[in-house]
Amino acid sequence: MMEAQKRQETITNNGLSWTYIQRPSYADLATLGESYPSFHKLNFEDSLSKIQLPKIDRYDDHMFIVLHFPTADKERGFVFSQLSVFIGASFVVTVHQGNLKPLEELFNMCKADEKMRQAIMGKSSGYLLHKVIDTLVDDLLHLLMKVVGNIEDIEDLVFDERISVSRQIALLRREITTLRRIVIHLRRTVLDLTKDVQRFSGEDLTLYYKDVQDHVEKVYEALEESKETVEIYKDTDFVLSTEKTNKILAVLTIIFTLSIPATVVSAFYGMNVNIPGGIETGAWTQLGPYTTFMFAIATSAMAAGLMLLYFRRQGWL
């Protein structure tokens, strides 16, 4: 995946500003702090940290929010990208280190289209934050649909004994686990935001954030269902693989067992003792020069046949 480039821009509309910062350094955030003196330097450090847990810090004139959203990765399936948000009555500052393409597209639309900018930024900072989160949650739904599609594709392969799907199942489990870790924290954070962000808006935003919360709940429920389905496929694949291995071992064991009589007979005739038909006593010639050989083969085949009949009666074949 192409690495996102460093970027920092600000657009304004009706007294509301949106500062978009992508892949900043601490010096960039320190410069931002000159424009917003109330921003705490610890929040700058949190914005640059890649292991910061989602949270909400509340201050007198603004809030600092940390959210996690998934981004696709070719090697690991999904990785989380951290979004840090400073929100006040007249501003929204978004900071992220990853490649949140939906957020970048939303900012570019506001920058290029006046009507879109008025629709998204024409109300309040709380409404703008809602649009940001809603856009990223919609992208989360699209990623979830890909996972569900992969689960449906693997369903038929699980019951095909000729194909091993253990690796595909393991990769799906990792993707679902990553998404669940993100969504579990997102549920809690969006619920808290529904109450806190209202002070930055003159209109009631409860219904807007409630809609986002419903989408997050649907994603969580779908992930739980997907998790259970993949676990069933994992158990099924294990049972079928074990059964296949047992069949192979059973066949090999039977083949080895049926060869025991021939081994025993050949062992007797290879000994330096007097055995009827042996070298010391003289070979049998009643049925020709190969009478002794035919006797050995017939004895081995008869013993193997009796063993085979016994296996069938026992239900082992």
C-alpha positions as semicolon CSV with decimal commas, in nm:
position;residue;x (nm);y (nm);z (nm)
1;M;0,000;0,000;0,000
2;M;0,132;0,340;-0,095
3;E;0,239;0,542;0,205
4;A;0,043;0,860;0,268
5;Q;0,233;1,184;0,217
6;K;0,269;1,456;0,475
7;R;-0,003;1,720;0,449
8;Q;-0,154;2,009;0,647
9;E;-0,436;2,232;0,525
10;T;-0,717;2,442;0,670
11;I;-1,055;2,536;0,522
12;T;-1,314;2,766;0,676
13;N;-1,687;2,814;0,633
14;N;-1,921;3,044;0,826
15;G;-1,670;3,092;1,104
16;L;-1,596;2,720;1,138
17;S;-1,248;2,597;1,049
18;W;-1,134;2,243;0,971
19;T;-0,762;2,178;0,992
20;Y;-0,656;1,854;0,826
21;I;-0,313;1,722;0,933
22;Q;-0,166;1,402;0,791
23;R;0,157;1,239;0,911
24;P;0,278;1,537;1,118
25;S;0,591;1,571;1,326
26;Y;0,598;1,707;1,680
27;A;0,725;2,040;1,542
28;D;0,414;2,061;1,320
29;L;0,187;2,008;1,619
30;A;0,387;2,256;1,827
31;T;0,323;2,514;1,554
32;L;-0,046;2,423;1,571
33;G;-0,030;2,488;1,944
34;E;0,069;2,848;1,876
35;S;-0,266;2,899;1,703
36;Y;-0,452;2,710;1,977
37;P;-0,277;2,783;2,310
38;S;-0,531;2,578;2,507
39;F;-0,416;2,254;2,342
40;H;-0,213;2,048;2,587
41;K;0,127;1,920;2,476
42;L;0,042;1,575;2,615
43;N;-0,235;1,554;2,357
44;F;0,023;1,629;2,088
45;E;0,224;1,335;2,212
46;D;-0,089;1,118;2,208
47;S;-0,154;1,223;1,849
48;L;0,190;1,100;1,744
49;S;0,175;0,777;1,946
50;K;0,088;0,458;1,758
51;I;-0,019;0,266;2,067
52;Q;-0,257;0,518;2,222
53;L;-0,590;0,370;2,333
54;P;-0,916;0,538;2,222
55;K;-1,024;0,801;2,471
56;I;-1,191;1,140;2,527
57;D;-1,017;1,421;2,718
58;R;-1,249;1,704;2,819
59;Y;-1,137;2,064;2,867
60;D;-1,317;2,391;2,930
61;D;-1,326;2,509;2,568
62;H;-1,252;2,193;2,367
63;M;-1,225;1,816;2,369
64;F;-0,950;1,584;2,254
65;I;-1,062;1,252;2,105
66;V;-0,865;0,946;1,994
67;L;-1,036;0,697;1,765
68;H;-0,918;0,388;1,578
69;F;-1,035;0,284;1,232
70;P;-0,919;-0,005;1,013
71;T;-0,730;0,027;0,687
72;A;-0,661;-0,253;0,441
73;D;-0,314;-0,407;0,437
74;K;-0,194;-0,662;0,181
75;E;0,024;-0,856;0,426
76;R;-0,178;-0,840;0,748
77;G;-0,532;-0,802;0,613
78;F;-0,625;-0,503;0,830
79;V;-0,432;-0,264;1,050
80;F;-0,569;0,014;1,265
81;S;-0,511;0,379;1,191
82;Q;-0,535;0,631;1,471
83;L;-0,740;0,947;1,429
84;S;-0,693;1,227;1,680
85;V;-0,947;1,509;1,691
86;F;-0,942;1,846;1,863
87;I;-1,290;1,997;1,865
88;G;-1,411;2,331;1,994
89;A;-1,704;2,562;1,924
90;S;-1,546;2,709;1,610
91;F;-1,287;2,454;1,500
92;V;-1,215;2,091;1,427
93;V;-0,859;1,963;1,393
94;T;-0,806;1,609;1,264
95;V;-0,464;1,445;1,297
96;H;-0,372;1,098;1,173
97;Q;-0,058;0,905;1,091
98;G;-0,210;0,637;0,870
99;N;-0,383;0,646;0,535
100;L;-0,750;0,721;0,609
101;K;-0,858;0,761;0,249
102;P;-1,231;0,830;0,322
103;L;-1,134;1,117;0,551
104;E;-0,901;1,261;0,288
105;E;-1,174;1,237;0,024
106;L;-1,422;1,411;0,253
107;F;-1,179;1,696;0,316
108;N;-1,103;1,729;-0,055
109;M;-1,475;1,749;-0,136
110;C;-1,524;2,028;0,117
111;K;-1,221;2,206;-0,023
112;A;-1,327;2,179;-0,389
113;D;-1,708;2,200;-0,372
114;E;-1,867;2,502;-0,208
115;K;-2,208;2,336;-0,181
116;M;-2,057;2,031;-0,016
117;R;-1,856;2,252;0,217
118;Q;-2,172;2,439;0,317
119;A;-2,362;2,113;0,373
120;I;-2,091;1,960;0,591
121;M;-1,947;2,266;0,764
122;G;-2,246;2,498;0,757
123;K;-2,396;2,395;1,088
124;S;-2,155;2,338;1,376
125;S;-1,832;2,171;1,476
126;G;-2,030;1,892;1,640
127;Y;-2,209;1,820;1,312
128;L;-1,878;1,825;1,123
129;L;-1,735;1,569;1,365
130;H;-2,043;1,356;1,307
131;K;-1,981;1,362;0,931
132;V;-1,618;1,265;0,982
133;I;-1,704;0,968;1,204
134;D;-2,001;0,868;0,989
135;T;-1,784;0,861;0,675
136;L;-1,524;0,640;0,842
137;V;-1,790;0,408;0,986
138;D;-1,943;0,369;0,638
139;D;-1,599;0,265;0,512
140;L;-1,584;0,020;0,801
141;L;-1,908;-0,132;0,672
142;H;-1,751;-0,178;0,328
143;L;-1,450;-0,355;0,480
144;L;-1,686;-0,577;0,677
145;M;-1,868;-0,674;0,358
146;K;-1,537;-0,792;0,213
147;V;-1,480;-1,012;0,516
148;V;-1,832;-1,156;0,491
149;G;-1,772;-1,223;0,121
150;N;-1,450;-1,408;0,202
151;I;-1,636;-1,621;0,456
152;E;-1,898;-1,713;0,197
153;D;-1,625;-1,801;-0,056
154;I;-1,452;-2,031;0,189
155;E;-1,769;-2,217;0,290
156;D;-1,763;-2,462;-0,003
157;L;-1,386;-2,511;0,024
158;V;-1,414;-2,629;0,385
159;F;-1,600;-2,943;0,276
160;D;-1,365;-3,018;-0,016
161;E;-1,120;-3,283;0,108
162;R;-0,882;-3,212;-0,178
163;I;-0,815;-2,856;-0,063
164;S;-0,659;-2,736;0,261
165;V;-0,813;-2,412;0,389
166;S;-0,647;-2,394;0,731
167;R;-0,439;-2,092;0,630
168;Q;-0,735;-1,907;0,480
169;I;-0,938;-1,966;0,797
170;A;-0,650;-1,844;1,014
171;L;-0,621;-1,525;0,808
172;L;-0,996;-1,463;0,834
173;R;-0,981;-1,511;1,211
174;R;-0,701;-1,255;1,233
175;E;-0,896;-1,001;1,024
176;I;-1,211;-1,047;1,232
177;T;-1,015;-1,019;1,556
178;T;-0,855;-0,693;1,439
179;L;-1,191;-0,545;1,342
180;R;-1,351;-0,654;1,671
181;R;-1,079;-0,486;1,874
182;I;-1,141;-0,162;1,684
183;V;-1,522;-0,176;1,696
184;I;-1,544;-0,261;2,067
185;H;-1,362;0,062;2,158
186;L;-1,550;0,257;1,891
187;R;-1,888;0,157;2,040
188;R;-1,797;0,301;2,377
189;T;-1,641;0,619;2,239
190;V;-1,931;0,705;2,008
191;L;-2,174;0,652;2,296
192;D;-1,980;0,899;2,511
193;L;-1,955;1,149;2,226
194;T;-2,333;1,154;2,188
195;K;-2,352;1,327;2,527
196;D;-2,035;1,539;2,521
197;V;-2,035;1,692;2,174
198;Q;-2,372;1,860;2,223
199;R;-2,208;2,159;2,390
200;F;-2,043;2,247;2,059
201;S;-2,370;2,269;1,867
202;G;-2,682;2,482;1,890
203;E;-2,901;2,202;1,751
204;D;-2,973;1,863;1,899
205;L;-2,727;1,615;1,748
206;T;-2,854;1,312;1,940
207;L;-3,028;1,158;1,639
208;Y;-2,719;1,203;1,419
209;Y;-2,486;1,031;1,662
210;K;-2,753;0,773;1,741
211;D;-2,753;0,682;1,371
212;V;-2,375;0,638;1,377
213;Q;-2,404;0,431;1,693
214;D;-2,662;0,205;1,524
215;H;-2,422;0,149;1,233
216;V;-2,143;0,060;1,473
217;E;-2,375;-0,183;1,654
218;K;-2,463;-0,350;1,324
219;V;-2,094;-0,388;1,245
220;Y;-2,032;-0,536;1,590
221;E;-2,320;-0,784;1,556
222;A;-2,201;-0,886;1,208
223;L;-1,847;-0,938;1,343
224;E;-1,977;-1,152;1,627
225;E;-2,172;-1,365;1,379
226;S;-1,870;-1,386;1,150
227;K;-1,651;-1,488;1,444
228;E;-1,887;-1,773;1,533
229;T;-1,909;-1,884;1,169
230;V;-1,532;-1,891;1,126
231;E;-1,495;-2,085;1,451
232;I;-1,742;-2,342;1,316
233;Y;-1,545;-2,364;0,991
234;K;-1,223;-2,404;1,187
235;D;-1,366;-2,692;1,390
236;T;-1,517;-2,849;1,078
237;D;-1,189;-2,824;0,890
238;F;-1,006;-2,980;1,184
239;V;-1,255;-3,269;1,210
240;L;-1,248;-3,336;0,836
241;S;-0,868;-3,314;0,823
242;T;-0,841;-3,552;1,118
243;E;-1,085;-3,793;0,954
244;K;-0,889;-3,780;0,629
245;T;-0,564;-3,847;0,816
246;N;-0,723;-4,138;1,002
247;K;-0,842;-4,290;0,675
248;I;-0,494;-4,266;0,527
249;L;-0,338;-4,418;0,838
250;A;-0,602;-4,695;0,838
251;V;-0,527;-4,787;0,477
252;L;-0,152;-4,786;0,536
253;T;-0,194;-4,991;0,855
254;I;-0,407;-5,250;0,676
255;I;-0,160;-5,274;0,388
256;F;0,124;-5,324;0,634
257;T;-0,076;-5,579;0,834
258;L;-0,168;-5,781;0,526
259;S;0,200;-5,798;0,431
260;I;0,294;-5,962;0,761
261;P;0,215;-6,324;0,650
262;A;0,439;-6,293;0,344
263;T;0,712;-6,151;0,566
264;V;0,680;-6,438;0,814
265;V;0,686;-6,706;0,542
266;S;0,985;-6,551;0,369
267;A;1,163;-6,525;0,704
268;F;1,119;-6,898;0,765
269;Y;1,248;-6,990;0,422
270;G;1,544;-6,759;0,463
271;M;1,664;-6,940;0,775
272;N;1,947;-7,200;0,771
273;V;1,720;-7,474;0,908
274;N;1,556;-7,773;0,747
275;I;1,216;-7,670;0,619
276;P;0,999;-7,877;0,379
277;G;1,067;-7,746;0,031
278;G;1,382;-7,571;0,145
279;I;1,730;-7,595;-0,003
280;E;1,856;-7,847;0,252
281;T;1,569;-8,090;0,205
282;G;1,520;-8,029;-0,165
283;A;1,259;-7,820;-0,343
284;W;0,912;-7,956;-0,408
285;T;0,853;-8,042;-0,771
286;Q;0,503;-8,189;-0,765
287;L;0,367;-7,888;-0,961
288;G;0,686;-7,801;-1,138
289;P;1,012;-7,633;-1,039
290;Y;0,824;-7,345;-0,871
291;T;0,609;-7,558;-0,641
292;T;0,774;-7,428;-0,324
293;F;0,735;-7,067;-0,442
294;M;0,367;-7,124;-0,520
295;F;0,318;-7,284;-0,178
296;A;0,474;-6,981;-0,007
297;I;0,259;-6,740;-0,209
298;A;-0,058;-6,940;-0,146
299;T;0,013;-6,962;0,228
300;S;0,073;-6,586;0,251
301;A;-0,237;-6,505;0,042
302;M;-0,456;-6,736;0,249
303;A;-0,339;-6,580;0,575
304;A;-0,387;-6,228;0,435
305;G;-0,734;-6,327;0,307
306;L;-0,838;-6,456;0,649
307;M;-0,716;-6,131;0,808
308;L;-0,903;-5,927;0,547
309;L;-1,224;-6,122;0,616
310;Y;-1,179;-6,062;0,989
311;F;-1,130;-5,686;0,934
312;R;-1,452;-5,668;0,734
313;R;-1,650;-5,851;1,001
314;Q;-1,515;-5,613;1,262
315;G;-1,622;-5,316;1,047
316;W;-1,270;-5,184;1,007
317;L;-1,305;-5,178;0,626
